[in-house]
Amino acid sequence: MIDRENYFDNAATTPIDERVLAAMLPYLKEDFGNANSLHELGRRAGDAVERAREHVAALIGAEDPQQITFTSGSTEANQWVLAFPNCAVSPFEHSSIYEVVRHRGIGAFLKHNGLGITPANEAYDLVSVMAVNNEIGSLFHPSAAKGKARRVHSDLTQAAGKIPFQLDGLDYASLSAHKIHGPKGIGALYSRELPPPPMMIGEQERGFRGGTLNVAGIVGFGEAARIANLEEAQNLEHVTNLRQQLVESLQDVPDMKLNGGECVSPYILSLSFLGVEGESLVIDLDRQSYAISSGAACSSKSLEPSHVLLALNTEPGWIRSTIRISLSRYNSSSSVRLLSQNLKRSVEILRTMGRA
């Protein structure tokens, strides 16, 4: 069984914090009321939702908690903002944005010139540029698009509660609880002014997002946001040290490449080992009770090559040999050391088998 210390797929989801679970349990048991009900149980649930909204707003530095609208996750929030008719997105976006634009043809992809994403133009109703890429960890600067489009959105799923950032210049931002040791199935959309036209009609969330509120999930999100806000600096230092340790321990592996460039989040490492299928490494390490991935969880089962690595003009052989190791506060120096040893051994064995 894989424990939290040997779980290195934290960009896919994170183990829930025990403090978060403890905060949620009362709203799954005795405080089970509907947050829109007028009786005591409803009022208590509604109060808990508003306290959680304050914690989520504080996490990202929002001026007003009412700028936070709860959703089922960042996928819903991402696709909500794509309701604007003329959108442009970066070629590195999460599949919940990239695939919508690609298959529905509702927008355009911005160009990448090898140094950064080229600016949009004022003809676009909305431009979406993520803060941290979920596959390779590269950092982008979505606020740079301000003044180049009518509205700017950023997917902050891999940034919020992990690295410092500014909301300056952003009109919308997407958030998710389960990437910061909160529950799955709950996220939020930050709106500087008003949210986009509602996708689901109902009186909840000021009429912008219908449906009975997931009170326990929202409370868990709020507690995860509160903890992340308090512990962000120490977690960042811890993970930065682990990343450096891992990179240094793998430098003697031949035909190994670190993807993502110089400016990356320490939480995500994308590595390519030429001549070894990334999926084979995932399976081999899984047998040794380590969890890593061969790419983004939302597309890792797809046979198509990574659109992120393709946008960087990565050669097919390197794309096929790519894995992702993503860290959290629960990983340790000893678990990283053992992961590195087993990863190097797996690479050597699989390369030998491939040459046989």
C-alpha positions, 0 to 999 in steps of 0.5 A: 500500500502506498502511504502519504510519504511515498505518494508523489502524484500531488499535482493530481490530487493530495491526501486530505489533511486530518484537520480538514476532515475533522472540520468537515465531519460535523456537517456530515453528521449533526449540522446537516442542514441546507444552507438556504433553510431558515431554521437553526440547522440551515442558519448554522450551515449558512454561517459555516459557508460564509466563514469558509468563503472568507478563508478562501478569499484570504488565501488569494488576497481577494478584497471581498469574500463575495468575490468567491463563488463556490463550484464543483471544482476548478474544471467547472470554474474554468469552463464557466469563464469560457462562456464569453464568445471570443476567447484566447487561451495559452497552449499550456492550459489544463485539459478542461480549457484546452480541450474545450477550445480545441473541440468546440472551436470557441476560441483561439490559442495564443502563440509561444515563442520559446521565451513566453506567451505572445500577447493577446489583442484587444479583440478578445473578450477573455484571455486565459493564462494559467499561473502554474502548469500542471504537467511541467510546473512552468510559471506564467504571468497572466496579469501581463495580458491586462490591457491586451484583452477585455477580461483576464482569467487564470487557472490558479489550481496549482498555485493557490496555497503553494506559491506567492502570486498576485491577483493584480490584473485578473478579472477571474481565477479558478481554484480547487480544494483537493490540490491543497489537502482539501476534499474533492468535488469543491472549488471556486471562481474568483470574480473581480466584479460579477461572475459570468452569466450563470451556467446553472440557474438557481437562487444559491450563490447570489443567483450565479450558481444554482444547486444545493450547496455542498456544505461539508465540502465548502467547510473543508475547502475553507479549512484547507485554505486557512491552513495553506495560508498559514503554512504556505511559506514553510511548506514552500521551503520544505518542498523546494529543498526536496526538489533540489535534493531529487534533481541533484540525485538524478543528475548522473543519469544519462539521457535525462532531461528536466522539462519546464525551464528555469522558472518553475514551481518546486512542487512539480518536476517533469522528467524525461528518460530517453529510451524508457516509456513513461508508463513503464516507469509508473507501473514499475514504481507502483509495484514498489509502492511509489505513486508518480504519473506519466503526465496530467491525471486528466489526460494520462490515460489518453494515447495522445501525446502531451499538448504541453510538451508538443507546444514546446516542440519536444521531440516524440521520443522525449515526450514518450519517456516523460514522467511527473513527480509532484511533491507535498508537505507529507513527502520527506527527505528520506522518501525522496532519497529512496524514490530516487534510488528506485527510479534510477534502478528502474530506468537502468533495468527498463533500458537494458530490457529495451536493448535486449 
